[in-house]
Amino acid sequence: IMGVAFTWIMASACAVPPLFGWSRYIPEGMQCSCGIDYYTRAEGFNNESFVIYMFTCHFCIPLMVVFFCYGRLVCAVKEAAAAQQESETTQRAEREVTRMVIIMVVSF
């Protein structure tokens, strides 16, 4: 339940500020959907600061969390492999987990 609540809080933190004047929504593409105004450099909309906010809070910070969590996973697997005897099975499992971590981080 906490994960769902956190997801709603993060989504609201992305979607609500333009409704209160920090940046704005404009029609995109074929004028059938709206998105954040990345293009206008008018003084009254503060688009640059909103884009910086979105980049840091909703991309960089989650990316650092992903790096940290998967880094800890790789360290835990290496520690478990070091505690056991070095065998082909543990080396293969360690390589597989490392490969999976790299794929997940690059996919993000």
Buried (B, 14 or more C-beta within 10 A) or exposed (E): EEEEEEEEEBEEEBEEBBEEEBBBEBEEEEEEEEEBBEEEEEEEBBBEEBBEBBEEEBEEEEEEEBEEEBEEBBEEBEEEBEEEEEEEEBEEBBEEBBEEBEEEBEEE
